[in-house]
Amino acid sequence: MTDKIKNHNRKSIGQENGLEFVPTSGILESMRAVKDANEISIIRKAAEIADDAFSHILHFIQPGITELDVAFELEMFMRKQGATAVGFDTIVASGKRSAMPHGVASDKKLELGDLVTLDFGALYQGYRSDITRTVVLGRPTDRQIEVYNTVLNAEQLAIDAIRVGMTGKELDGVARNYLIYKGYDGCGNGLGHGIGLEIHEEPFLSPKCELVLEPRMITTIEPGIYLSGWGGVRIEDDVLVLEDGIEILTKSPKNELIRV
């Protein structure tokens, strides 16, 4: 059907019913940003599956296996726990590759001393979880610990700042300004994004986001530092915005750089 005929049909239908069709955008996306009780329950379960997978993978990671080996093990474990599939292409980025924010798993072998960033999630009953943890193989260096703790503090500051009525831009600025204060200007990425039927939904927490946070939105909080030629650290959690606070849906340990 040509565009001309399509437009004619739309006009005719509208005239017959006393309606006028007008182009719109973002309406469904905005509606999907606020979850109902059933959606929240499903995403909470997807986050639980991801948490269990992280606990499992800590006993699997060792020098000599490949990033692809780790990604495959994560996927198989989550499927056994009820996931339909992974929520998105699993990121396993080790050593210098950990400086790549979107470094999907490769055939690189893990080496002693590597930082390993694991960014993954479960697809469960149509909804997705999204978690990132960074670990180290063996004994960490002082710099690895310093970078990790900087990212951890940035994430915690952002989580503590979340409140209904603030914009995504304001929340992004909490973590971003802290990283700048610590000397990592330009090393971070956008603070986070909504999750649900898609892995990236409203609200998008970035310096451009004017969307206001509302109760029952679920967003990731994921500051990171990425240093080309050295490596990187990202820590990410899924957070449910409540009328009078928050609920952190992902509960995997993060309070110190985990050694494997």
N, C-alpha and C positions, 0 to 999 in steps of 0.2 A: 504494500500500500504506500503510495507516495505521501510526502509530507503535506502536500496541498490537500489531498483527500482527507488525511488524518485531521488536519486543522478544521476543515469544513465540518467533519462529523462531530468534533468537539463543540464547535459553535452551535450546531443544530441541536445537540443534546442539551446544551446549556439554555438555549432559547426556549425549548419545549418545557423545561422545568423551572424557568425563571431564575436560572443560576448562571454565573459567569465563571469560567475557568481562568485562573491566574497562576503563573509560574511561582513556585515556592522552593525553598531549600532549607535544610536543617531542622525541619519540624519533627520528623521521626527520630532523628539523631538525638535531639534534645529530650524527647520523651523516653528514649532508651537509656539515657544517662542516669535516670532515677529508677532504681530497681524496686520490684515488689517483693513481698516476703518469700515467695517461692523461689524467685531468682536468687535472692540472697542466700537461701538455704543451699541451693545447688552450687553456687560459687564457693560457699564455705566448704562444701565437700570437695570441690576441685582443689582448693587450697590445701586441704588435709592430705589429699593424695600426693601433692607436690612435696609437702613437708615429709611425708613418709619416704618418698623417693630420695630426698636429700639425706636422710638418716641412713638409708641403704647404701647410697653411692659412696659415702665416706669410707666404708669398708671395702669398696671395690677399687678405688683410685690407688694407683701405685706407679712408680717410674717404669717406663718401658711400654705401657699400653698407649693406644692412640686416643686422640680426642673423639674420634668416631666410635671407638669402643665404649667410651663413657656415655656418649649420647644414646647409643643403642641400648645399653644397660638401663639407662633412665627410662627410655620409652617402654621397654619390655616390662619393667617393674610397675610402671604406672598403669599399663594395660591390665596386668594381673590384679591390680587394686580396683579395677572397675572403669578406668578411663577408656573412652572410645579411641583416642589417639593422643598425640602430643598437641598442646594448644597452639604451637607455632614451631618453626624450625629451631631446634635446640642449639643454643650457643654454648660451646665449650672452647674457651680460648686460653691457651697456656703460654707461659713465658712472655716473650715480646708480643705475641699475638693478643695477649690480654689487654693491650692498648687499643684494640679494635672493638668499638662498642657493639658492633653487629657481626662479630667473628664466629660464624657458624662452624660447627665441628669440622675438623680437617684430619688428614692422615698424619699430622705431626705427633710424635711420641712425647709423652710427658717426661720431664727430667727433674731430678732432684734440685730443689731451689726454685722451681717454677711457681709463680702465682697462677692459679687456675680459676677463671671466672666461669661459673655455671649459671646460665640463664635459661629457664625452662618452665613448662607449665603443663597442666593436664586439661584435656577436653573431656568434660563430663556432662552428659545430658544436654549437649549443645552449648554449654557455657565454659569459660576458660579461667584458669588461674595463671599467675605469672610471678615467679620468684627468682631472685638472683642472690647467690652467695659466692664469695671469693675465698678460696682456701690456699694453703701453701704446702708444697711437698717438702717435708723436712723442716729444718730450723730456719725461721725467717730472719732476714736482715733487719737492722734498725730502720732502714728507710722503708722497707715493706710494711713494718709495723706502724710507722708514722703516717704513711699514706692511707693505710687501712683505717686507722683511728680517726683521721681527718674526714674520710667519707662517712664513717659510722656516726660521728658527731653531727655532720651535715644532715644525715637522714633523721637522726633523733630530733634535731632542732625543728625540722620541717614537720615531723609527726606531732611534736608538742604544739606546733603553731596552728594546726588544722582547726578551723571553726566554720560553722555555717555562716554564709554571708561574705566571706573573703573571696577574692578572685583567684583564678589559677595563676595569674601574673604575680600577685602578692605572695602566694605560697612558694612559687618557684624562686622568688627573690630571697626568701629566707635562707634556703640552702645555697643559692648562687652567691649571695653576698658573703656568706661565711667562707666559701671556698676561695673567693677573691681575697678576703682578709688573710687567709692562710697562705696566699701566694700562688694559688692555682687558677688564676684568671684565664678563661678560655679553654680550660681542660675538661669542663663538665659538659653534660648534655641537658636536654629538657628534663625537668624533675620527674615527670610521670604522665600517665594517661589513664583514662577509664578502661575497664575491661567488662566483658559480657559475652554477647553472641559473637563479637569480633575481639581480636586481641588488642586493637587500638580503637577506642571510642572516646566520646566526650566524657569527662572534661580532659582537655589536653593542657597539662601544666607547663607553661612556657612563658617567656617574656612577652608574648603577644596575646595571651589568653585573658579575655575580659569576662569569661563565663563565671558566674557566681556559684560557689559550692552550696549544695542543698542536701538535706537529710536523705539517706539511702542511695547516695552516689557511692560507687566503689572505684577507687583510683589507686594506681601504683605510686609509690614514693621510691625513686631510684637514682639518687645522685651518684656521680662517678668521677673519677680522675683517670685520665688516659694520657700516658706519656710515651710518645713515639720513641721506639728504640729501647725502651726500658720495660714497660708493662702498664698494667692498669688495675683498678679496683672498682667494682660496683656492688652495692648492696641494695636489695629491692624487696619491698613488702607490699601486699595488697591490703588496703585500708578502707573500711566501711565508715562513711561519715554519718554520724548520729546527730540528733537534735541537740544533745548536751554533751557530746564528746566523740569518741571514735572507738572502733573495734579493729584490732590488727588481726587479719584473717590468717596470715602466714606466720608460723610460730617457730621456725627453725632457728637454732642458736646462731648468734652473730656478735655477741658482746666482746669477743676477742678473735683475732685471726686464728682460725682453726688449722692445726697442723695435721697432715695425713701422711 
